[in-house]
Amino acid sequence: MPRSRVRSTNRGVPPEDLERASRSIESGLSYRKVAEIFGIPLSTLGRYMRKKGTMAAQGVTGRPSVGYRECNAVFTVQQEQSLVAYVKKAAAMYYGLPPKEVRKLAFEVAKTYNIKIPDKWNEKSMASASWFTNFMKRHHKLSIRRPQATSLYRQSSFNETNVNKFFTKLTSVYSKYQFQPQDVWNMDETGLMTVQKPGHLVATRGERRVGSITSAERGTLVTMALACNAMGNIIPPHFIFPRKRFLPHFVLGGPEGCLGTANGSGWMQEEDFLTYLRHFVHHTRASAEKKVLLLLDNHSSHISTAAINYCRENGVVMLSFPPHCTHHLQPLDKAVYGPLKRLLASEMDQWHRHHPGKTVTIYDMPSLLNTILLEAASPRNILKGFSSTGIWPLNKDIFPADVFLPASVTDRPPPVIPGPSHDDPSLSLPGPSNTDPSVMCSADLSLSIAGPSNADPSLSLAGPSNADPSLSLAGPSNADPSLSLAGPSNADPPVMRRADPSLSLAKPSADLSLSLSPAHPMRISLSPSLGLLPMCHHSFLTAPSPLCSQNSQTWSW
């Protein structure tokens, strides 16, 4: 058992009384007179005033600590409240902390703020078990719970955006058709297994193994579809059996007016749902003149073309819940199917006690359900389901902000696609104006020059002036008389090829002027760089011409 010191007396002075007494002394009253007025021991009042003066001289704010204080408290009240708030928020986001993680968190917090801790905490790098026990006793709003498994899809899909869209559509449907509570229906399927989860029973204390009979290791599934309206009424259920062909004795002993179909899987299929819609229209008396609203999930069997056409022809307005949100928005899930599963498990336990040596089969499920259906799907439960989801009466703000906390871990800001700014000087091209179509190209182009291996591949790029839009390239200082590359010419360059080092240049214009001294033919190619606007790719091969001097050559393109 953890050590828990219990205060044996009620002696002590509230801090508020000490503060009022100190203000009275500062106003001019004597210590003895103030102590008599407030009923404070004179020595306690003197210690309080001395500590208050010392704190004021040191520039420390707050109230002095005198009198009774908790023994060996690691954290202050404010620090523990912050720790409690963090634990609560983590649990609300479905990322709750088990007891051992809370102990580790307390140790890390104490280390972060240089709080004096017991030596035993350092041995395992966590708070002691006795600290955690007392921590839970001090905060009665915390308890150790076994969580329910929740998929990431449900966590992320139930967010404020999806819920607001659903209620906007629901409001629009209510306004358009003027539905009354008897016209608003919710339909959903649930699986009934032939193997139950045994309930609690009385057994011998200390017995290591206590068993309870079930029909098999793993059960067989029978699907049941049920519909209820906002007035608290239901229609007879629909059973789907995992058989190739349905026979009438499958639903023997079931609820009055129930319906049955069969398929290989036992799940709801398109043909089964169409059969159920006929059953639904028959009991609700829906028509084109008197429409009803059917709220259901967006399972693939519910949105077939045949089902939608049948609903349109018979006055059934279908509205689906957002995906993975039915655990909060569907009345049957909120208030009916939970009690139904618990009552069914209890009924199956009782069935086994009355039929020893026998097993529950799929054909016993309708009769078992008949005894508990009206208790689970009672008007009180149904009305509570519709009101707790905000469907009827309509309440768009039924869910507080902390219900959407689990979805906050997957929130993403809207994507921002960066684009070039017209005012960005780094993207401006020197030379001709931007209205000149000859320079409507990407911000960066590469010029690749291949020549002999002994040629210097380094070239410099000079920006064009406003008068002349050409770009000039100057070779190294020790180069021979240069080759110049200037404006367009009608002559076609000879085709020759030679591989050699390449050079990438930028800042193009309509004309390029190249000055260098090759001793052999070379290949010049112009291509756009990746990531910018597409332009064109020019490639031309050059060779010395007999029309020019030996050390000078001119190419045009």
SULDA-V967800 format. One record per pair of residues at least 24 apart in sequence whose ideal C-beta (glycine too) atoms are under 6 Angstrom apart, sorted by the first residue. I is the first residue (numbers start at 1). J is the second residue. D is the distance in Angstrom with one decimal. If there is no record, write none. Layout:
BEGIN
i=I j=J d=D
i=I j=J d=D
END
This chain:
BEGIN
i=2 j=130 d=3.1
i=2 j=133 d=4.6
i=2 j=134 d=5.7
i=4 j=134 d=5.9
i=5 j=71 d=5.1
i=12 j=67 d=4.7
i=12 j=68 d=4.1
i=13 j=40 d=5.2
i=13 j=67 d=5.5
i=15 j=63 d=5.5
i=18 j=48 d=5.0
i=21 j=45 d=5.9
i=74 j=117 d=5.9
i=84 j=139 d=5.3
i=92 j=402 d=5.3
i=92 j=405 d=4.8
i=93 j=405 d=4.7
i=93 j=406 d=5.2
i=94 j=150 d=5.7
i=94 j=155 d=5.7
i=94 j=406 d=4.5
i=99 j=132 d=5.9
i=103 j=127 d=4.2
i=103 j=132 d=5.3
i=153 j=324 d=4.5
i=154 j=324 d=4.5
i=155 j=406 d=4.4
i=156 j=407 d=5.4
i=156 j=410 d=4.3
i=157 j=323 d=5.6
i=157 j=324 d=3.8
i=157 j=325 d=5.7
i=158 j=325 d=4.8
i=158 j=328 d=5.7
i=159 j=404 d=5.6
i=159 j=407 d=3.9
i=160 j=404 d=5.1
i=162 j=322 d=4.1
i=166 j=322 d=5.5
i=167 j=396 d=4.5
i=173 j=319 d=5.9
i=177 j=291 d=5.5
i=179 j=293 d=5.2
i=181 j=230 d=3.8
i=181 j=231 d=5.0
i=181 j=392 d=5.5
i=182 j=229 d=5.8
i=182 j=231 d=4.7
i=183 j=292 d=4.7
i=183 j=293 d=5.9
i=184 j=229 d=5.9
i=184 j=230 d=4.4
i=184 j=293 d=5.0
i=184 j=392 d=5.5
i=185 j=227 d=5.2
i=185 j=229 d=4.8
i=185 j=292 d=6.0
i=185 j=294 d=5.2
i=186 j=228 d=5.9
i=186 j=295 d=4.7
i=186 j=331 d=4.8
i=186 j=332 d=5.6
i=187 j=227 d=4.1
i=187 j=294 d=6.0
i=187 j=296 d=4.8
i=188 j=330 d=5.9
i=188 j=332 d=4.5
i=189 j=223 d=5.3
i=189 j=225 d=4.8
i=189 j=268 d=5.2
i=190 j=224 d=5.7
i=190 j=337 d=5.0
i=191 j=221 d=5.0
i=191 j=223 d=5.8
i=192 j=222 d=4.8
i=192 j=224 d=5.6
i=192 j=365 d=5.3
i=193 j=219 d=3.7
i=194 j=219 d=4.0
i=194 j=220 d=4.9
i=194 j=360 d=4.8
i=195 j=219 d=3.2
i=196 j=345 d=4.1
i=196 j=348 d=4.1
i=197 j=345 d=5.3
i=199 j=346 d=5.7
i=199 j=349 d=5.8
i=213 j=352 d=4.9
i=215 j=359 d=3.9
i=215 j=360 d=4.5
i=220 j=362 d=5.4
i=221 j=266 d=4.8
i=222 j=362 d=5.0
i=222 j=365 d=4.8
i=223 j=266 d=5.7
i=223 j=267 d=5.8
i=223 j=268 d=5.8
i=225 j=276 d=5.5
i=228 j=382 d=4.8
i=230 j=386 d=4.7
i=230 j=392 d=3.9
i=232 j=379 d=3.0
i=232 j=382 d=4.6
i=232 j=383 d=5.1
i=234 j=377 d=5.1
i=235 j=283 d=4.1
i=238 j=276 d=4.8
i=239 j=366 d=5.9
i=240 j=266 d=5.8
i=240 j=272 d=5.5
i=241 j=362 d=5.8
i=242 j=266 d=3.3
i=250 j=363 d=5.8
i=251 j=366 d=4.8
i=253 j=367 d=3.3
i=254 j=366 d=2.9
i=254 j=370 d=5.6
i=255 j=370 d=5.0
i=255 j=373 d=5.6
i=268 j=301 d=4.8
i=269 j=301 d=5.5
i=270 j=301 d=5.0
i=270 j=304 d=4.3
i=273 j=301 d=4.6
i=273 j=302 d=6.0
i=273 j=307 d=5.7
i=274 j=306 d=5.6
i=274 j=307 d=5.6
i=277 j=310 d=5.5
i=281 j=314 d=5.0
i=286 j=314 d=5.7
i=286 j=315 d=4.6
i=286 j=316 d=5.3
i=287 j=315 d=4.8
i=288 j=315 d=4.6
i=291 j=315 d=4.2
i=291 j=317 d=5.5
i=292 j=316 d=6.0
i=293 j=317 d=5.0
i=294 j=318 d=5.2
i=295 j=319 d=5.5
i=297 j=321 d=5.4
i=297 j=326 d=5.3
i=329 j=389 d=5.3
i=331 j=385 d=3.2
i=331 j=386 d=4.8
i=331 j=389 d=5.5
i=334 j=385 d=4.6
i=334 j=388 d=5.4
i=334 j=389 d=5.8
i=335 j=381 d=4.6
i=335 j=384 d=4.8
i=335 j=385 d=3.2
i=336 j=377 d=5.1
i=336 j=381 d=5.6
i=339 j=376 d=4.4
i=340 j=376 d=3.8
i=343 j=372 d=4.1
i=343 j=376 d=5.4
i=347 j=372 d=5.6
i=430 j=463 d=4.1
i=430 j=464 d=5.9
i=431 j=464 d=3.6
i=431 j=469 d=4.9
i=431 j=509 d=4.5
i=432 j=469 d=4.5
i=438 j=510 d=3.6
i=441 j=535 d=4.2
i=442 j=528 d=4.8
i=442 j=532 d=3.8
i=442 j=533 d=4.4
i=442 j=535 d=5.1
i=443 j=532 d=5.4
i=444 j=506 d=4.8
i=444 j=529 d=4.5
i=444 j=532 d=5.7
i=445 j=508 d=4.5
i=445 j=528 d=5.5
i=446 j=504 d=3.9
i=446 j=527 d=5.9
i=446 j=529 d=5.5
i=447 j=505 d=4.1
i=447 j=526 d=5.5
i=448 j=502 d=4.0
i=448 j=525 d=4.6
i=449 j=503 d=5.2
i=449 j=524 d=5.5
i=450 j=499 d=5.5
i=450 j=500 d=4.2
i=450 j=502 d=6.0
i=450 j=522 d=5.4
i=450 j=523 d=4.6
i=451 j=500 d=4.7
i=451 j=518 d=4.9
i=451 j=522 d=4.0
i=452 j=500 d=5.9
i=452 j=519 d=5.7
i=452 j=520 d=4.7
i=453 j=500 d=5.8
i=457 j=501 d=4.1
i=457 j=503 d=5.2
i=459 j=503 d=5.4
i=461 j=505 d=4.9
i=463 j=507 d=6.0
i=464 j=509 d=4.9
i=469 j=509 d=4.9
i=469 j=510 d=5.4
i=470 j=511 d=4.0
i=470 j=513 d=4.7
i=471 j=509 d=5.0
i=471 j=512 d=5.0
i=472 j=513 d=4.3
i=473 j=514 d=4.6
i=473 j=515 d=6.0
i=474 j=515 d=5.5
i=475 j=515 d=5.8
i=475 j=516 d=4.1
i=479 j=517 d=4.5
i=480 j=517 d=3.6
i=480 j=551 d=5.4
i=481 j=551 d=4.2
i=481 j=552 d=5.6
i=482 j=515 d=3.4
i=482 j=516 d=5.8
i=482 j=517 d=5.9
i=483 j=516 d=5.5
i=483 j=553 d=4.4
i=484 j=515 d=5.5
i=484 j=554 d=5.4
i=485 j=512 d=5.8
i=485 j=513 d=5.2
i=485 j=514 d=3.4
i=485 j=555 d=5.3
i=486 j=513 d=5.2
i=487 j=511 d=5.5
i=488 j=556 d=5.1
i=489 j=556 d=3.1
i=493 j=540 d=5.2
i=493 j=542 d=5.4
i=493 j=555 d=5.7
i=494 j=543 d=4.6
i=495 j=541 d=4.9
i=496 j=521 d=3.8
i=496 j=541 d=4.9
i=496 j=543 d=4.6
i=497 j=523 d=5.7
i=497 j=541 d=6.0
i=498 j=522 d=5.7
END
